[in-house]
Amino acid sequence: MLGALKLVRWLGPWEKTGYPTVLREERSIGALRAYVYSPRGRARGVYVLAPGLHFLGPDDPRLDRFCRILAGSGVHVVAPFLRDHLALRVSARSTDDLAAAFDFGEVLGAGLPKPALFSISFGSQPAIALAARDSHRDRVGALVLFGGFADFAASVRFCLTGRARFRDEDLSITHDPLNAPVVWMHLLELLELECDVDSVMAAWRTMVERTWGRMELKLAGARAPIAQAIAETLTDRDRAVFLLGCGLREGGGAHLERALGRIGELYAYTDPRPHLARVRAPIAIVHGRDDDVIPWFEAEKLREAAPRARVLITGLYGHTGAASVSPRALARELSTMLAVVRTLEQAPAGAW
């Protein structure tokens, strides 16, 4: 109960920046770097995190704060720098990296309950795959998925267009335009676009580094000056592809549909649903109703593949942290928040 109260204090919408005092150490796990967060007192469990795609990894201040909050509730937190996620790429190798981090967390928590896996965003794919592996599925204490996805192609379409289909209804929802370059990093190899691939990829990464986390750049046209400055360093041919991938040039829609028609084979491993049937640990699926990167109904698709999972849809958290809500909405959401907090407290303690 004390751990839950601490989580409520720091994760509630009334606290945007603070976090508890914990110990953070950098460790080497084979070829991986990782941060290990520990509470000031005795730990009651272990969380192993699967971060999403971000060039900073656990150095992202938002993720660092979240890890400190988890540790402050009384658990060890292992946050690895997944190599391909740092490169802004989904890959099958990330599951192997996560496995190494999990093995480390298991040793760290010797004598404690089985470690719990906690994934964020696109970290859901390696987390689910690891929890289903013959080598690990009896060793995972719980699997918590925050903002995860079931359908990679549908998530890609939403990231670029805000368009989605759910329960036979076509939807158009506010989406984050700052993610476009990362999506096109994955689509470029599926298209016959003439360019210097390395130059365009590097330019897209620069665009991401200069724009992510700046909410004001989500407004129409706000990111264009940054993109134009980067584009000036490219040849005319590469500039056209770069701006297309930033969502600042016409013709992206046709290229998107062409790429999605070819995406199945290359990214077949990203489908978590076959793995979910093999997961033995209890599963919790948490998703923000206003997530503008991966829409909330991806959680419903995950539920269909894991019908025994605990599913919590909340209006208090978006894709990158606490959302702003009205007093009336806050009152409605408090019970869901308490359920989320109880889930976070119980998962690493073997309390489900």
N, C-alpha and C positions, 0 to 999 in steps of 0.2 A: 504493500500500500504506500509506503514512504517513497518508493521509486516512482510510482504513478503520480504522486503529488508533485514530485520534482519535475516530471515531464510536463504536467499541466502548467506549472509555473513558467517554464521556458519555451514551450511550444505553442502556447495560446496566442491569439491575435493581439493580446495586450503587450506582448514582449517581442520586439522586432530584431534587436541586435545583441542583447546580452546572452551570456552563457555561464555555466558553473565553472569553478576552478577544478581542473583535472590534470593528470600527467599525460603528456604526449611525447612519445619517443619515435624516432625514425629507425626502422629495421630493414635489413636486407633479407629477402626470402628467395634464395637462388638468384635469378636474373631480375627479380622484382624489387622495387622499393615499396615500403608500406609504412603508414603511420599506425602506431598502436596507442590507443587512448585507454587510460585506466582510472578508475575512481580513487578518491583519496582513502577510502576505507576498503574493506574486504569486498571482493567482487562476488556476485551471485550467479554470473553466467557470462557468455561470450556471444557477441555479434560479429559476423564476418560480412562486410559490405561488398556489394557489386555495384560500383558507381556507374553512372551513365556516361555518354560520350561528352567529354570536356577536355580541352587541351591542358587544363590545370590539374585535372584529377582531384585528389583530396586536398590540394592546395587552393581550390576554389573556396573562398571565404564562407560561402553558404553551406557547403558540405562539411568544412572544418567545424563550423558552429554546430551543425546537426550532430556530428560525431561526439563533440564535447558534451552536448546535452544528453545523448544516450549514455555516455560514460558516467556522467554525473548522476544518473539514475541507479548506478551500482553495477555496471557491467564493463568488461573489457570490450573494446571495439577495434577490430582489425580492418583497416581501410587501405587496400592495395592500389597502386598505380597501375591499372591494367594497361599493358603497352599499346594495344591497338585502339583502346578507347582514348588514350592520350593523343593518338594520331587521328582521332575523329572517325574511326572505322569500326563497323561491326565485323566480327570475325569469329570463326570456330575456335581459334587459338585462345580467345579470352576465357573460355571454360577451363582450359588447362591452367592458365594464370590464376584463376579464381580457386581452382583445386589446390594449388600450392599455398595460397593464402589460408584456405580452410584448414589444411593440414597443420599449418603453423598455429592457427587459432585453437585447434584441438589440443595441441601440446601446451599452449599457454594456459588453457583452461582445464588442465588435468585435475580430476577430482570434482569438477563442476558438471552441471548438466550438459548434454550434447550441444555444440554450438548451433546457433540459429543463423540462417542466411537472410540478409536484408538487401533487396535490390532496389535501385532507383532508375526509372525510365528505361533506357535501352539495356541497362544491366540485367533486366528481367530474363533475357534469353540465356546468358551463361549461367545465371543462378538456377533457373529451372532445369537446364540440361545437367548441371552438376548434381542437383538434388535427385535426379533420376538415374544417375550412373550406378552401375552395380557396385563400384568401389566405394561409393559415398552414401547411397540412399538410406542405409541403416545407421549412418553416423550423424545425419542432420536432424537437429532437434525440432526445428520449425522453419518454414519458408514464408517470408513476408515480402510481398511485391508491392512497391509503391510506384504508381504511374506506369505500369508495365503494358506490354502489347501482346496481342495474339496473332494479328495479321500484319506482316511486315509491309506488304504492298499497299494495303489500305492505310497504314500509318504514314507511308511515304506520300501517298496522294493527299492526305489531310495536311501534312506538314507544308506542302507546296501550295495547296489551293484552298484549304478549309472545307473542302467538299468531302462528304462521307455518306455511307448508306448504312442504315441500322433498322432492322425489323421492317424491311420493305419500304422504308421511307428515305428519300433523298434529302440530305441536310447540308446546309451551308453555315459554318460556324466560324467565329473569330479565331484566327490562327496566328502564330508568331512568324513573321516574315524573315526574321534574322537567322532562321535555321536553313534557309534555302541553299546556301553554299555547301553545307554538310550533306544534304540530300543529293545534290548533284555530284558530289565526290563519289557516291555509290552508283549513280546512274551513268556516268560518263562512259564507262567501259561497255555499256550496253548499246551505245549509239555510235554512228559513223560520223562523228564531228571532227573535222580537220583542225588539229591544234597541237601545240607542244604540251603534252599531258603534264609533265613535271612543272612547267611554268604556270599553267592554269591551276593545278592543285595547290601550289604554293601561294598563289594569289588568293584563292578561296580561303585558305587557312588564315592568311593575313586579314582578310575581311572579317572572319569570325573573331579573331583576336581583338580587333578594333571595335567590334559592335556588340558582342554578347554581354549581357548584363546591363545594358544601357536602355532602359525601358522607353526613353524618349525617342529612340530610333525606330520604334515599331510604327510610328506615325507615317502616313503616306509621304514618300519623297524624302524623309528625313535622313535616310542612309545613303542617298544617291551621291552627295558630295564625297563621302568616304570611298565609295566604290569607284567613282570617276578618278580620284587621285591614284588609286591602285592601278586602275586600267591604263593610265598614262605610261606605266612601266612596261606594258606588254606590246607585242606586235598587233597590227590590225586584226589579223586572223584570231589570235589568242584573246584579244580584247572582246571580240564578239561573243565567244564562248563564255568568257568570264562573266560578262554582264548578263548573259542568259541565265547563268547559274545563280546570280544574285537576284533574279526576278525583276531585272531592270531592262529587259529587252523582249520584244514580241517574239512569239513562236515557241515559248516554253511548253505550252499545253500539248501541242502535237508531239514534241519530243518526249514529254512525260508519258503519254499513252503508249508510244512506241516502246519505251524502256520498260514500262510495266508489263507489256506483253511478253517480255523476255526475262523478267526478273525471277520467275519461279525456280528455274533450275539452278541459277547461280547462287541464289540466297535461300535455297530450300531448307538449309540447316537452321534458319532463323525461326521456323515455325515451332513454337513451344508446345503445341497441343499434343503431339504424340508423346512427349516426355511427361506431361502432367499426369497421364494415366499411370506412370510408373513411380511417381513420387509417393513415398510412404509417410513422410513427415506431415503434420498438419499444416495447412496453407491459409494464409490471410492475404486478401487482395484489397488494397487501399488505393483509391483514386480520387483526384480532385475533380469536381464537377465542371470547373472552369479551366481545366488543363488545356492550354492552347498549343501544345506540342503533340501529345498523344491523347486523343479524345477519350472521355470517360467510359464510353461504351465498349472500348477494348477490354475493360474489366469484366463486362458482361460476357464477352466471348471467352475470356479465361474461365469464368464461372461455368460455362457450358462444358468445358473440358475438365473441370475439377469441381463437380457438383457439391462436394462436401466442404469446399473452401468457405471460410468466413469472408464475406464481401462487405466493404464499407465505402460508400460514396459520400464524400464530404465537400461542402462548399467553403470550408475554411482554408483550404490549401490549393494552390494552383500547381503549376509544374515546378516552380523554383522556390516555393516557400509559402508563407502565410499570405492569404488574400485579404483584401479589405472588404468588410461586410457591414451591413447596416445593423443597428441594434436589434431590429425585428428578426433579421436573418440569423444573427448571433444566437438569439434565444432558441431558434429552431435547431441550430446546428450543435448546441452544446452536448446533447446526448450522444451524437455521433462522435464528437471529439473525445468524449470520455471513453467510448468504445475503442477508438483508435489508440488512446493512451494505455488502456488496459491490455490491448493486444501487444503493444510495444514492450510493456513491462513483462508480460507473461512469456513471450516467445523464447527468450534466452534462458528462462528459469525452468523450462520443462513443465510449465503449469497448465498447458492445454489438456 
